[in-house]
Structure formats: structure tokens, C-alpha cells
Amino acid sequence: MKIQSIVKNLETKFQLKNFFLFKRSKKIRISDLDSNSLIVTIDQIGVSSLGEGVVILKTEEGMTFPISSFSIETAKNILDFKEGNLNQLPSLYHMLETICETLGLILVKVRIYKSGDTLRANLYFAGKKDFILRNYRASDAIALAAFYHIPILVKQDLLDPSPKMELK
């Protein structure tokens, strides 16, 4: 069964009309950056005083972007991946890696943006067929970026000159 018909079936079955599973694009290159996004790196990882995972992303210029309100488990995964501990891959990430290996795909970048009051991410894949997974949790996209050592892009209007999160 072709992937397009599988997606159509999923969209119909789960009524995902406004939730884009993916969109084919022209050739995706890492160098294809949005004019209104900047590349960030993971600067700090921790837990907030509210017991939520927190990541502070930072540009080369020193602009920062704190992300919170995700699980401590995801924060631990990000920390493990950043430190090179790739031995105990959570099942969801392992499933994605298996799919990518089977289909000859490589995750080349993630892009974080705001959708309403929620942070979301697009995941850009290149391979035999390039495509974009749209509207996924930003924290999972950051974990995948840490695992694959790929660029994380953040919309410029989300960046702040100084973080306002306190890690413990």
C-alpha cells in the first residue's frame, strides 16, 4: 500500500484534517534555513521548581529560548543523548529510527514554532522521498535533534536576550 493512501486512511479514521502528518517538499537541504529562524544549541537541561523538564536553547549570538512544561523523562532523554548515552533508546524513538532505516530516511533538522499557546515542531527528513512531519511536540523534536546531532531552528520572535527560568 502506498504511503499516501495510508496517510489518507489515518486522516479519515482519526479525523486529522488539521493535524498534518507530513507534507512532501522539494529537495530538503540542511542549508535551507528560514529567513526568520535561527539555529540554536542546547545550552542547559534541568528541572523547574514545579517539577517540569526545562531546556534552554541558545544561539551563537547569546539569545536564549527556555522551553518547559514537559516530562522529566524527556529532559533526561535529552541530557542522555547530549552526553552521548545512546544505549537505552526509548521505544518511540527506537520505532522512528527503525522506520527511517527501513525507508532510507535521515532526519536533517527540526524547527520549533509557536502554535497558539503551545510550542510545536516540524521534523525535516531527507532520503529517497523527502518529507516533513508537522505539528509535533517541541520537546520530542529537541530530544531527536540531540540524538541525531542535527540543527534545531527556532523562530526569531521566540528568542529572548536572557532566560527567565531557574533550574534546580
N, C-alpha and C positions, 0 to 999 in steps of 0.2 A: 504494500500500500504506500502511495506517495505521501511525503511529509505534509504537503498542502491539504490533502484530504483528511489526514489525521488531525491537523490543527482545526480545520472546519468542523470536524466531528466534536472535538473538545470544546470549541466555542459554542456550538449548538447545545451540547449536553450540559455544560456548566454556565451557559449564558454569559460568556466572557466578552461580549461585544466591545466594551470599553477598556478591557484589560488586554493589551497587545502581547501575545505570546512571543512573536518575533516579526520582524519585517526584513525582507531581503533588501540589500542595498548594493550599490556598486562596489567595486573593489575597496575593501577597508584597509587602510594603512595606518600604522601607529603614528605616522607623521601628520595624519589628517586630524588636526585639532580644531575644536570650535573656536571661533574668534572671541567668544565671551566665556570661555572656560580656561582654567589654569591647571597645570599638573601639580599635584600635592604628594607629599610623602607622609607616612605615619610617624608622627613626632612623639606622641605619648599614648599609652594604653593604661586604663585603670578602671576603678570602680568609684562611682559617685557616693556622696553621703546618703543618697536614697537607695543604694544597693543596685544601681543600674550600671551596665557597661558604658564606658566612655572612651572615645578615641579622639585625639586632637590631631587634625591634619594640618600640614604646614607647607607653604610654597617656598621656593628658593629665596624670595624677597622677604620672608618672615611673616607673611599674612597667614592667619590661622583660621581653622574651622572646627569647632568642637561638635561632636556628634554623641548623643546619649540616648537613653530610653531603649536600650536593647539588652539582651540577656548577658549575664556574667559569663555563661558558657561561650557565647560568641566572642566576647572580649578575650577569653582565654585562648580560643582558637586563633584569633588574630595575633596574639602575643606569641603563641607557639609557632605559627607559620613565619612570623617575622624573625624569630630566633632560629629558624631552620629545623624545627621539630616537625617533621612531616610523616612520622611513623604511624600515628594514630589518627588517620583521616576520618572525620565524622561521616556517617553513611550517606548523607545528602551530597556532600562534596565529592565523596568517592563515586557516587552514582553519576554525577556530572562529568567527572574525569573519565569514567568508563565510556560514557556516551561520546565524549569528544574524541577519545582514542579510536573508537569504533568507526566514527564518521569522518575521521581525519580533520578534526577542527582544533583550532587553537584560540583560546581567549586572549585578545590582544590589548584590550583596555576596558575600563569601566568609567562611567560618567554619572556623577551624583547631581541631583537637582531637587528642587522643592516642588511638590505637588499638593496644593492646599497647605495643610499644616504638617504634612508628612514628608520625610526625605525618602526619595526613591532613587533607583539606579537603572541605567541601561548597561547591558553587557554586550560587548562587540566581539564577535567571533569571525575568524578568517579560516579559509580552507578550501575544499572543493566547491562549497557553496557558502558564501559569506552571509551572515545574518546578524540581527540584533535582537536580543531578548530585552523586552521593555517592561518597565514598571515593577522592578523587584526591590526587595529591602536593601537599603544602603549598607547596613551592617554586614549582610551576607556578601555583598559585592566587594566590600573592603577586605573581608576575610579571603575571598577568592583572589583578589589582587595581591594580597600578601603571600598567598600560597604559590601563585604563578609568577610573582615578581614582575607585575605589569603596571603600566601607568594608571593612576587614579586621577580623573579630571573632576573639577568642581566648578560650578558656575561662579563667575567672579563676584556677583552681587551677594553671594552667601559668605564670602570671606571677610574676616574681621582682623584688624591690625593686632588685637590681643585677645587671648582666650578668657572666658569668664567662668570656667569650670574648675572646681577644686577636686583633685584626685586624692584617694587615700591609699 
